[in-house]
Amino acid sequence: MAPLGRNAAVAAIAISWSLIQLYYGYTRALDYLQILPIHLYLAMALAFLLKPTSRIPGKCARIFDFSLSALSVICGAYFLWEFERISTRIPFFSPVAPLDFAFGAITIALLLEAGRRTLGLILPILGISAILFSLFGQYLPGLLGHRAISYAELMEFMCLTQEGIFGTPLRVSATFVFMFILFGAFLQKTGLGDFYFDLANAAVGRFRGGPGKVPVIASSLFGTISGSAVANVAVDGPITINMMKRSGYRGHQAAAIEALASTGGQIMPPVMGAAAFIMAQIMMVRYWDVVVAAILPAILYYVALYIVLDVEAVKLGLGRSRIRTDLRSLLARSYMVGPLFIMVYLLSSGYSETLSAFVGVISAAAVSILPILARRRLEGLRMVPEALIDGAKASVEVAIPCAIAGIIVGALILTGLGLKLTNIMIEASGGNLPMLLILTMVVCLILGMGMPTTAAYITVAALAIPSLIRMGVPQMAAHMFGFYFAVLSMVTPPVALAAYTAAGIAGCKSSEVGWQAFKYAIPSFIVPFYFVQHPQLLMMGFPLEIALYFVKAMIIIISVSIALMGHAFTAIPMPTRLAFLASAFMAFIPEPITDSLSLILFALLLALDWGRLRGRRAPTSAPGFRAEIGLGIGTEGDP
């Protein structure tokens, strides 16, 4: 079979999948046990064609890939054909047909292979471990041991109920996430990514080190329609990394900056990626509640990154961006954000996530098509099927990890290990909340090594977050803590997927970019610990309380950033850096006296450093530019 045949098959499956999902989003005419098999098996069929095997040479490889893709469709057809029987049966009481066992085993094998091709080895290995633990964990000693579970019981639980493969993670992927990914695909076709880039350049390009700050803004905005750190890097990186390198940033610095900016897009409302939707379902709250809770932590993340970048620009002697933005062109293209505002309005007004995303997709398609029709360039209408294909392709990397995560979570439920792990985590921390938070952070970062954020969050939500809730952490704060660190795992060595993707674009060593990104991200690691201590930062409290704790968080973030980089308005010595750290530490202590001392010390240190700057004549930092004051406010002509 020629490659053209593969491309045609990919297009046929992807467009069919997208149209079925749009039909479901509009009518809701399908039962869960109908839409979930369609969603999963079409995702697997697509995965085998998008990720060809490299272990079989020549035409045999194509035949093998098409065979696995066809087998996926056949399995899906079987479960749809048996829908009425499966949906009405009583779990662990009604008889199980021999073909149920056969197609269930084939499904698990296909799913793990699709996961290996799409995600690498780590998540499939965890899935296999969960299955083996379910079957043979009865022989383990102590708390890890559980009752005997037969192969028949395991297959029935995993494949014929809504607790295993077809559990909450896959249900969220099928009902909510696919529509939002499709929404993002249509928005990208409108040129919204270019609009965001030009908007960011107009906003911060005129400041010192503008070429490094433009991707921070652009990637955070692009993250609202992508929700994937690796996807953000892959799309934005070729432009932003090369632009930063030309302006004076070193290759590994430019790659680290783009990786961090793209990673933050996953916590940037209003569209935060699949994990945020799953979080809402687990907590049984509206998705909009998660969006509101994430606003201030997302702002703090980017404030920390922006300050670090500004200081780095001082050290490198960088000026402002030379790229000019046509404001009239920018204003003329402002209609592109219309679909995003429509979707945000619907979400905030209480409409369902699925309906909001469906209306967003239709409005985004209209925004894409109307200018084309106005110019009578009908050939441009091909962007509609292209968006349908791109949305389906991107959804593969969500659907498959959600299904495998369903196996892991299902094993924890079936064996009872999930409940035991809560006690294990609390005992391991000695009943000390700070130690438990650190332990949970480590678990999140380890699970995130080589795993997508969604899968890492789902796993930690089952393993560690219940122990935080039992220790008195509010539910929203506990889940947001796990989600935040699952996101940060994308830039945490030794395996940092977003940083490694950026390294490939920049032509740098992966380890060098990973550790540089980790250094830049250190202030951001403080944010989750702070909002666990003060849930007001998640919009839980009175407006005055929220404002107060946000100001305290800003002092902590700015102080740690300055201490880390060794520069405020001027280069500062080690004693001053330690004093900034002391200011941050006092802001962490929930006492009025320490709050006052922290603010006084912070203001005094900045005032003294400002005085040092004003007391000497600063050299020019770049031809045609005067020295620029710190914290990103310098422009051409500043004293």
C-alpha positions as CSV (number, residue, x, y, z in Angstrom):
1,M,0.0,0.0,0.0
2,A,1.4,3.4,-1.0
3,P,1.8,6.2,1.5
4,L,-1.1,7.9,-0.3
5,G,-3.3,5.1,0.8
6,R,-2.2,5.7,4.4
7,N,-2.9,9.5,4.1
8,A,-6.3,8.8,2.6
9,A,-7.2,6.4,5.4
10,V,-6.0,8.9,8.1
11,A,-8.2,11.6,6.5
12,A,-11.2,9.3,6.3
13,I,-11.0,8.1,9.9
14,A,-10.2,11.6,11.2
15,I,-13.0,13.4,9.4
16,S,-15.5,10.7,10.3
17,W,-14.5,10.8,13.9
18,S,-14.8,14.6,14.1
19,L,-18.2,14.6,12.4
20,I,-19.5,12.0,14.8
21,Q,-18.2,14.0,17.8
22,L,-19.9,17.1,16.4
23,Y,-23.1,15.2,16.0
24,Y,-22.9,14.0,19.5
25,G,-22.0,17.4,20.9
26,Y,-25.1,18.9,19.2
27,T,-27.7,16.2,19.8
28,R,-26.4,14.1,22.7
29,A,-28.3,11.3,21.0
30,L,-25.7,8.6,21.8
31,D,-25.4,6.7,25.1
32,Y,-22.1,6.7,26.9
33,L,-21.5,3.1,26.0
34,Q,-21.9,4.1,22.3
35,I,-19.8,7.3,22.1
36,L,-17.0,5.9,24.3
37,P,-16.2,2.9,22.1
38,I,-16.5,5.1,19.0
39,H,-14.1,7.5,20.6
40,L,-11.6,5.0,21.8
41,Y,-11.4,2.6,18.8
42,L,-11.2,5.4,16.2
43,A,-8.4,7.0,18.2
44,M,-6.6,3.6,18.2
45,A,-7.2,3.1,14.5
46,L,-5.8,6.5,13.8
47,A,-2.8,6.0,16.1
48,F,-1.6,2.9,14.2
49,L,-1.6,4.9,11.0
50,L,-0.1,8.1,12.4
51,K,2.7,6.3,14.2
52,P,4.0,3.5,11.9
53,T,5.9,0.6,13.3
54,S,9.7,0.7,12.8
55,R,10.3,-2.9,13.8
56,I,9.1,-4.5,10.6
57,P,10.7,-3.7,7.3
58,G,9.2,-2.8,4.0
59,K,5.6,-3.4,2.9
60,C,5.0,-5.8,5.8
61,A,5.1,-2.8,8.2
62,R,2.3,-1.0,6.3
63,I,0.3,-4.2,6.2
64,F,0.8,-4.7,9.9
65,D,-0.2,-1.1,10.7
66,F,-3.3,-1.3,8.5
67,S,-4.2,-4.7,10.1
68,L,-4.0,-3.2,13.6
69,S,-6.1,-0.2,12.5
70,A,-8.7,-2.5,11.0
71,L,-8.8,-4.7,14.0
72,S,-9.4,-1.6,16.2
73,V,-12.4,-0.8,14.0
74,I,-13.7,-4.4,14.2
75,C,-13.5,-4.3,18.0
76,G,-15.4,-1.1,18.2
77,A,-18.0,-2.5,15.8
78,Y,-18.4,-5.5,18.1
79,F,-19.0,-3.4,21.2
80,L,-21.5,-1.2,19.4
81,W,-23.3,-4.2,18.0
82,E,-23.6,-5.6,21.6
83,F,-24.5,-2.2,23.1
84,E,-28.0,-3.1,24.3
85,R,-26.9,-6.2,26.0
86,I,-23.8,-4.6,27.6
87,S,-25.7,-1.5,28.7
88,T,-28.4,-3.5,30.5
89,R,-26.4,-6.2,32.1
90,I,-25.7,-6.4,35.9
91,P,-21.9,-6.3,36.5
92,F,-20.5,-9.4,38.1
93,F,-24.0,-11.1,38.0
94,S,-25.0,-11.3,34.3
95,P,-23.2,-13.9,32.2
96,V,-20.2,-12.8,30.1
97,A,-20.1,-14.0,26.5
98,P,-16.9,-15.7,25.3
99,L,-16.5,-13.1,22.6
100,D,-16.5,-10.4,25.4
101,F,-13.4,-11.9,26.8
102,A,-11.7,-12.3,23.4
103,F,-12.5,-8.7,22.3
104,G,-11.7,-7.3,25.7
105,A,-8.2,-8.9,25.7
106,I,-7.6,-7.7,22.1
107,T,-8.7,-4.2,23.2
108,I,-6.2,-4.1,26.0
109,A,-3.4,-5.4,23.8
110,L,-4.2,-2.8,21.1
111,L,-4.5,0.0,23.6
112,L,-1.1,-0.7,25.2
113,E,0.5,-0.9,21.8
114,A,-1.1,2.3,20.6
115,G,0.1,3.9,23.9
116,R,3.6,2.7,23.3
117,R,3.7,4.2,19.8
118,T,2.0,7.5,20.9
119,L,3.4,8.1,24.3
120,G,6.5,5.9,24.8
121,L,7.0,3.1,27.2
122,I,6.3,4.5,30.7
123,L,2.5,4.7,30.6
124,P,2.0,1.3,28.9
125,I,4.4,-0.2,31.5
126,L,2.3,1.3,34.3
127,G,-0.8,-0.2,32.6
128,I,0.7,-3.6,32.4
129,S,1.9,-3.4,36.0
130,A,-1.7,-2.5,37.1
131,I,-3.0,-5.6,35.3
132,L,-0.4,-7.9,36.8
133,F,-0.9,-6.4,40.2
134,S,-4.7,-7.1,39.9
135,L,-4.1,-10.7,38.9
136,F,-1.2,-11.6,41.2
137,G,-1.3,-9.0,44.0
138,Q,-2.9,-11.6,46.3
139,Y,0.5,-13.1,46.8
140,L,2.1,-9.8,48.0
141,P,2.6,-9.3,51.8
142,G,1.3,-6.5,54.0
143,L,-0.8,-3.6,52.8
144,L,-0.1,-4.3,49.1
145,G,-1.8,-7.7,49.2
146,H,-5.5,-8.0,48.2
147,R,-8.2,-10.6,47.6
148,A,-7.9,-13.0,44.7
149,I,-9.1,-11.5,41.4
150,S,-9.7,-13.9,38.4
151,Y,-9.0,-13.1,34.8
152,A,-12.7,-13.1,34.0
153,E,-13.5,-10.6,36.8
154,L,-10.6,-8.4,35.6
155,M,-11.8,-8.4,32.0
156,E,-15.4,-7.7,32.9
157,F,-14.4,-4.8,35.1
158,M,-12.0,-3.3,32.6
159,C,-14.1,-3.7,29.4
160,L,-17.7,-4.1,30.3
161,T,-18.2,-1.4,33.0
162,Q,-17.7,2.3,33.2
163,E,-15.0,2.0,35.8
164,G,-12.0,0.7,33.8
165,I,-11.1,1.6,30.3
166,F,-14.4,3.3,29.7
167,G,-14.2,5.2,33.0
168,T,-14.2,8.9,33.9
169,P,-10.9,9.9,32.1
170,L,-12.1,8.5,28.7
171,R,-15.6,9.8,29.3
172,V,-14.2,13.3,29.7
173,S,-12.1,13.0,26.6
174,A,-15.1,11.9,24.6
175,T,-17.6,14.3,25.8
176,F,-15.7,17.5,26.6
177,V,-12.0,17.5,25.5
178,F,-12.4,16.4,21.9
179,M,-14.7,19.4,21.2
180,F,-12.3,21.9,22.8
181,I,-9.4,20.4,20.8
182,L,-11.4,20.7,17.6
183,F,-12.3,24.3,18.7
184,G,-8.6,25.0,18.9
185,A,-7.9,23.4,15.5
186,F,-10.4,25.7,13.9
187,L,-9.0,28.8,15.7
188,Q,-5.5,28.0,14.4
189,K,-6.9,27.9,10.9
190,T,-8.2,31.4,11.3
191,G,-4.6,32.6,11.9
192,L,-5.2,33.3,15.6
193,G,-1.7,32.1,16.5
194,D,-0.2,34.8,14.3
195,F,-2.6,37.4,15.8
196,Y,-1.5,36.4,19.3
197,F,2.1,36.7,18.3
198,D,1.6,40.2,16.8
199,L,-0.5,41.2,19.9
200,A,2.3,40.1,22.2
201,N,4.9,41.9,20.2
202,A,2.8,45.1,20.4
203,A,2.4,44.7,24.1
204,V,6.0,43.8,25.3
205,G,8.2,43.9,22.3
206,R,9.3,47.5,23.0
207,F,10.6,46.5,26.4
208,R,14.1,45.4,27.2
209,G,14.6,41.8,26.0
210,G,11.4,42.0,24.0
211,P,12.1,39.0,21.8
212,G,12.3,36.8,24.9
213,K,9.1,38.3,26.4
214,V,7.0,38.0,23.2
215,P,6.8,34.2,23.4
216,V,5.9,34.3,27.0
217,I,2.8,36.3,26.1
218,A,2.1,34.6,22.8
219,S,2.5,31.0,24.2
220,S,0.3,31.7,27.2
221,L,-2.4,33.0,24.8
222,F,-1.9,30.1,22.4
223,G,-2.1,27.7,25.3
224,T,-5.8,28.7,25.8
225,I,-6.6,27.0,22.5
226,S,-4.0,24.2,22.7
227,G,-3.7,22.9,26.2
228,S,-0.5,20.9,25.4
229,A,3.0,22.0,26.3
230,V,4.6,19.9,23.6
231,A,2.2,21.1,21.0
232,N,2.8,24.7,21.9
233,V,6.5,24.3,21.6
234,A,6.2,22.5,18.3
235,V,4.0,25.2,16.8
236,D,5.5,28.4,18.4
237,G,9.1,27.2,18.8
238,P,10.4,27.4,15.3
239,I,9.5,31.1,15.2
240,T,10.2,32.3,18.7
241,I,13.4,30.3,19.5
242,N,15.1,31.5,16.3
243,M,13.9,35.1,17.0
244,M,15.4,35.0,20.5
245,K,18.6,33.5,19.2
246,R,19.0,36.3,16.7
247,S,18.3,38.9,19.3
248,G,21.1,37.7,21.6
249,Y,19.8,34.9,23.7
250,R,21.9,31.7,23.8
251,G,20.3,28.6,22.2
252,H,19.7,26.8,25.4
253,Q,18.2,29.9,27.0
254,A,15.9,30.5,24.1
255,A,14.7,26.9,24.2
256,A,14.2,26.9,28.0
257,I,12.2,30.2,27.7
258,E,9.9,28.7,25.0
259,A,9.4,25.5,27.0
260,L,8.4,27.3,30.1
261,A,6.1,29.7,28.3
262,S,4.4,26.8,26.5
263,T,4.1,24.7,29.6
264,G,2.3,27.5,31.4
265,G,-0.3,27.5,28.7
266,Q,-1.8,24.3,30.3
267,I,-2.7,26.3,33.5
268,M,-3.9,29.4,31.6
269,P,-7.7,29.8,31.5
270,P,-10.1,29.6,29.8
271,V,-9.0,26.3,28.1
272,M,-6.4,24.5,30.2
273,G,-6.2,21.1,28.6
274,A,-7.8,17.7,29.2
275,A,-6.6,17.4,32.8
276,A,-8.6,20.4,33.9
277,F,-11.8,18.9,32.6
278,I,-11.1,15.6,34.3
279,M,-10.4,17.5,37.5
280,A,-13.8,19.1,37.3
281,Q,-15.5,15.7,36.8
282,I,-13.6,14.1,39.7
283,M,-14.5,16.9,42.1
284,M,-18.1,17.1,40.6
285,V,-17.9,20.8,40.1
286,R,-18.4,23.0,37.0
287,Y,-15.4,23.4,34.7
288,W,-15.8,27.1,35.1
289,D,-15.1,26.8,38.8
290,V,-11.7,25.2,37.9
291,V,-11.1,28.1,35.4
292,V,-11.7,30.7,38.0
293,A,-9.5,28.9,40.6
294,A,-6.6,28.8,38.1
295,I,-6.6,32.5,37.2
296,L,-4.2,33.8,40.0
297,P,-1.8,30.8,40.0
298,A,-1.5,31.2,36.2
299,I,-0.7,35.0,36.6
300,L,1.9,34.2,39.3
301,Y,3.5,31.6,37.0
302,Y,4.0,34.1,34.2
303,V,5.0,36.9,36.5
304,A,7.8,34.7,37.9
305,L,8.9,33.8,34.4
306,Y,8.7,37.4,33.1
307,I,10.9,38.7,36.0
308,V,13.5,36.0,35.4
309,L,13.5,36.9,31.7
310,D,13.9,40.6,32.4
311,V,16.9,40.0,34.6
312,E,18.4,37.7,32.0
313,A,17.9,40.5,29.4
314,V,19.9,42.9,31.7
315,K,22.8,40.4,32.0
316,L,22.9,39.8,28.2
317,G,22.6,43.6,27.5
318,L,19.5,43.1,25.2
319,G,17.5,46.0,23.8
320,R,13.9,46.0,22.6
321,S,12.3,44.1,19.7
322,R,13.0,45.5,16.3
323,I,9.9,43.9,14.9
324,R,7.2,46.5,14.1
325,T,3.5,45.7,14.5
326,D,0.9,47.3,12.3
327,L,-1.7,48.3,14.8
328,R,-4.3,48.9,12.1
329,S,-3.8,45.3,10.9
330,L,-4.0,44.1,14.4
331,L,-7.3,45.9,15.0
332,A,-8.7,44.6,11.7
333,R,-8.0,41.0,12.8
334,S,-9.4,41.4,16.3
335,Y,-12.6,39.6,15.1
336,M,-10.5,36.3,15.4
337,V,-10.9,36.3,19.2
338,G,-14.7,36.4,18.8
339,P,-15.2,32.6,19.1
340,L,-13.1,32.5,22.2
341,F,-15.1,35.2,23.9
342,I,-18.4,33.5,22.9
343,M,-17.2,30.2,24.4
344,V,-16.0,31.9,27.6
345,Y,-19.4,33.7,27.9
346,L,-21.3,30.5,27.5
347,L,-19.1,28.7,30.1
348,S,-19.4,31.5,32.6
349,S,-23.2,31.7,32.1
350,G,-23.7,28.1,33.2
351,Y,-24.1,26.3,29.8
352,S,-22.6,22.8,29.5
353,E,-19.0,22.4,28.5
354,T,-20.0,20.4,25.5
355,L,-22.5,22.9,24.2
356,S,-20.1,25.8,24.8
357,A,-17.4,24.0,22.8
358,F,-19.8,23.1,20.0
359,V,-21.0,26.7,19.6
360,G,-17.3,27.7,19.8
361,V,-16.4,25.3,17.0
362,I,-19.3,26.5,14.8
363,S,-18.4,30.2,15.4
364,A,-14.7,29.5,14.7
365,A,-15.6,27.7,11.5
366,A,-17.7,30.7,10.5
367,V,-14.8,33.1,11.3
368,S,-12.6,30.9,9.1
369,I,-15.0,30.7,6.2
370,L,-16.6,34.1,5.9
371,P,-13.4,36.0,4.9
372,I,-12.7,33.3,2.3
373,L,-16.2,33.7,0.8
374,A,-15.9,37.4,0.9
375,R,-12.7,37.2,-1.3
376,R,-14.4,34.5,-3.4
377,R,-11.4,32.2,-3.0
378,L,-13.3,29.0,-2.6
379,E,-10.2,26.9,-2.6
380,G,-9.5,28.2,0.9
381,L,-12.5,26.2,2.1
382,R,-10.2,23.2,2.4
383,M,-9.3,24.5,5.8
384,V,-12.5,23.0,7.1
385,P,-11.6,19.4,6.4
386,E,-8.0,20.2,7.5
387,A,-9.2,21.5,10.8
388,L,-11.4,18.4,11.3
389,I,-8.3,16.2,10.5
390,D,-6.0,18.2,12.8
391,G,-8.5,18.1,15.7
392,A,-8.8,14.3,15.4
393,K,-5.0,13.9,15.2
394,A,-4.5,16.0,18.3
395,S,-7.2,14.1,20.2
396,V,-5.4,10.8,19.8
397,E,-2.8,12.0,22.3
398,V,-5.5,12.6,24.8
399,A,-7.9,9.7,24.3
400,I,-5.3,6.9,24.5
401,P,-3.6,8.1,27.7
402,C,-7.0,8.6,29.2
403,A,-8.0,5.0,28.4
404,I,-4.7,3.6,29.8
405,A,-5.1,5.8,32.9
406,G,-8.5,4.1,33.2
407,I,-6.8,0.8,33.5
408,I,-4.6,2.1,36.3
409,V,-7.4,3.8,38.2
410,G,-9.6,0.7,37.7
411,A,-7.0,-1.6,39.2
412,L,-6.7,0.7,42.2
413,I,-10.5,0.5,42.7
414,L,-10.8,-3.2,42.0
415,T,-8.0,-4.2,44.4
416,G,-8.8,-1.6,47.0
417,L,-5.2,-0.3,46.9
418,G,-6.5,3.3,46.3
419,L,-7.9,3.5,49.8
420,K,-4.7,1.9,51.3
421,L,-2.4,4.3,49.6
422,T,-4.0,7.2,51.4
423,N,-2.9,5.7,54.7
424,I,0.5,4.8,53.2
425,M,1.2,8.4,52.1
426,I,0.1,9.8,55.4
427,E,2.3,7.4,57.3
428,A,5.3,8.0,55.0
429,S,5.0,11.7,55.8
430,G,4.7,11.2,59.5
431,G,1.3,13.0,59.5
432,N,3.2,16.3,58.7
433,L,1.4,18.3,56.0
434,P,4.5,20.1,54.6
435,M,6.2,16.7,54.2
436,L,3.1,15.2,52.6
437,L,3.0,18.1,50.1
438,I,6.7,17.5,49.2
439,L,6.0,13.8,48.9
440,T,3.0,14.5,46.6
441,M,5.1,16.9,44.5
442,V,7.8,14.3,44.0
443,V,5.2,11.7,43.0
444,C,3.7,14.2,40.5
445,L,7.1,15.0,39.0
446,I,8.1,11.3,38.8
447,L,4.8,10.3,37.1
448,G,5.2,13.2,34.7
449,M,8.5,11.8,33.4
450,G,7.6,10.8,29.9
451,M,3.9,10.9,30.5
452,P,1.4,13.5,29.3
453,T,0.1,15.9,31.9
454,T,-3.4,14.4,31.7
455,A,-2.2,10.8,32.5
456,A,0.2,12.1,35.2
457,Y,-2.6,14.1,36.9
458,I,-5.2,11.2,36.7
459,T,-2.7,8.8,38.3
460,V,-1.7,11.2,41.1
461,A,-5.4,12.1,41.7
462,A,-5.9,8.4,42.6
463,L,-2.6,7.8,44.4
464,A,-1.8,11.0,46.4
465,I,-4.5,13.7,46.3
466,P,-6.9,11.8,48.6
467,S,-4.3,11.9,51.4
468,L,-4.0,15.7,51.1
469,I,-7.8,16.0,51.4
470,R,-7.8,13.7,54.5
471,M,-5.1,16.0,56.0
472,G,-7.5,18.9,55.8
473,V,-6.5,20.5,52.5
474,P,-9.6,21.9,50.6
475,Q,-10.6,19.7,47.7
476,M,-9.9,22.4,45.0
477,A,-6.5,23.3,46.5
478,A,-5.5,19.6,46.7
479,H,-6.4,18.8,43.1
480,M,-4.9,22.1,41.8
481,F,-1.7,21.2,43.6
482,G,-1.4,17.9,41.8
483,F,-2.4,19.4,38.5
484,Y,0.1,22.2,38.8
485,F,3.0,19.9,39.5
486,A,1.9,17.5,36.7
487,V,2.2,20.5,34.4
488,L,5.6,21.5,35.8
489,S,6.9,17.9,35.1
490,M,7.1,19.0,31.5
491,V,10.2,21.1,32.4
492,T,11.6,19.1,35.3
493,P,14.7,16.9,34.5
494,P,15.8,14.2,34.0
495,V,12.8,13.7,31.6
496,A,11.2,17.1,30.5
497,L,9.2,16.6,27.4
498,A,8.5,20.3,26.6
499,A,12.2,21.2,27.2
500,Y,13.4,18.3,25.1
501,T,11.1,19.3,22.2
502,A,12.4,22.9,22.4
503,A,16.0,21.6,22.5
504,G,15.5,19.7,19.2
505,I,14.2,22.9,17.6
506,A,17.1,25.0,19.0
507,G,19.8,22.4,18.1
508,C,21.0,22.2,21.8
509,K,21.6,19.4,24.2
510,S,18.4,18.2,25.9
511,S,19.9,18.0,29.3
512,E,21.3,21.6,29.1
513,V,17.9,23.0,28.1
514,G,16.1,20.9,30.7
515,W,18.3,22.2,33.6
516,Q,18.1,25.8,32.3
517,A,14.3,25.6,32.2
518,F,14.2,24.1,35.7
519,K,16.3,26.9,37.0
520,Y,14.0,29.5,35.5
521,A,11.0,27.6,36.9
522,I,12.2,27.5,40.5
523,P,10.0,30.5,41.7
524,S,7.0,28.9,40.1
525,F,7.5,25.8,42.3
526,I,6.5,28.0,45.3
527,V,3.0,28.9,44.0
528,P,1.3,25.5,44.8
529,F,2.6,25.4,48.3
530,Y,1.3,28.9,48.9
531,F,-2.2,28.4,47.6
532,V,-2.5,25.2,49.7
533,Q,-1.7,27.3,52.8
534,H,-3.9,30.1,51.6
535,P,-6.8,28.9,49.4
536,Q,-7.9,32.5,49.0
537,L,-5.4,32.5,46.1
538,L,-7.9,30.1,44.3
539,M,-10.7,32.7,44.6
540,M,-11.9,31.1,47.8
541,G,-12.8,34.0,50.1
542,F,-13.8,37.6,50.2
543,P,-12.4,40.0,47.6
544,L,-10.2,41.9,50.1
545,E,-8.7,38.6,51.4
546,I,-8.0,37.5,47.9
547,A,-6.3,40.7,47.0
548,L,-4.2,40.6,50.2
549,Y,-2.9,37.1,49.7
550,F,-2.2,37.8,46.0
551,V,0.0,40.8,47.0
552,K,1.8,38.6,49.5
553,A,2.3,35.9,46.8
554,M,3.7,38.6,44.4
555,I,6.2,39.6,47.0
556,I,7.3,36.0,47.5
557,I,7.6,35.4,43.7
558,I,9.5,38.6,43.0
559,S,11.8,38.2,46.0
560,V,12.7,34.6,45.1
561,S,13.2,35.5,41.4
562,I,15.5,38.4,42.4
563,A,17.5,36.2,44.8
564,L,17.7,33.4,42.2
565,M,19.0,35.7,39.4
566,G,21.1,38.0,41.6
567,H,19.7,41.1,40.0
568,A,17.0,43.7,40.7
569,F,17.6,47.2,39.3
570,T,21.3,46.4,39.6
571,A,23.4,43.3,40.3
572,I,23.1,42.6,44.0
573,P,25.6,40.9,46.4
574,M,24.9,37.6,48.2
575,P,23.8,39.3,51.5
576,T,21.1,41.2,49.7
577,R,20.0,38.1,47.9
578,L,19.6,36.3,51.2
579,A,17.7,39.3,52.5
580,F,15.2,39.0,49.6
581,L,14.8,35.3,50.5
582,A,14.2,36.3,54.1
583,S,11.4,38.6,52.9
584,A,9.8,35.8,51.0
585,F,10.1,33.4,54.0
586,M,8.4,35.9,56.3
587,A,5.5,36.4,53.8
588,F,4.9,32.7,54.0
589,I,4.3,32.9,57.8
590,P,0.6,33.6,58.4
591,E,1.1,36.3,61.0
592,P,0.3,40.0,60.8
593,I,3.7,41.0,62.2
594,T,5.6,38.9,59.7
595,D,3.4,40.2,56.9
596,S,4.4,43.8,57.9
597,L,8.1,43.0,58.3
598,S,8.1,41.2,54.9
599,L,6.6,44.2,53.1
600,I,8.9,46.7,54.8
601,L,12.0,44.6,54.1
602,F,11.0,44.0,50.5
603,A,10.3,47.7,49.9
604,L,13.5,48.8,51.6
605,L,15.7,46.4,49.6
606,L,14.1,47.6,46.3
607,A,14.5,51.3,47.4
608,L,18.2,50.8,48.3
609,D,18.9,49.1,45.0
610,W,17.0,51.8,43.1
611,G,19.2,54.4,44.9
612,R,22.3,52.5,43.8
613,L,21.1,52.7,40.2
614,R,20.3,56.4,40.4
615,G,23.6,57.1,42.2
616,R,25.8,56.1,39.2
617,R,25.8,56.6,35.5
618,A,24.8,53.4,33.8
619,P,26.4,52.4,30.5
620,T,24.3,51.9,27.4
621,S,23.1,48.3,27.0
622,A,22.8,48.3,23.2
623,P,23.5,50.7,20.3
624,G,20.9,53.5,20.3
625,F,19.5,52.6,23.8
626,R,20.0,54.1,27.1
627,A,20.3,51.9,30.2
628,E,16.9,50.5,31.2
629,I,15.7,50.1,34.7
630,G,14.8,46.7,36.1
631,L,11.6,44.6,36.2
632,G,10.8,45.1,32.6
633,I,9.8,48.7,32.4
634,G,12.7,50.1,30.5
635,T,12.1,51.5,26.9
636,E,14.1,53.6,24.5
637,G,14.9,56.9,26.0
638,D,14.5,55.9,29.7
639,P,17.0,57.6,32.0
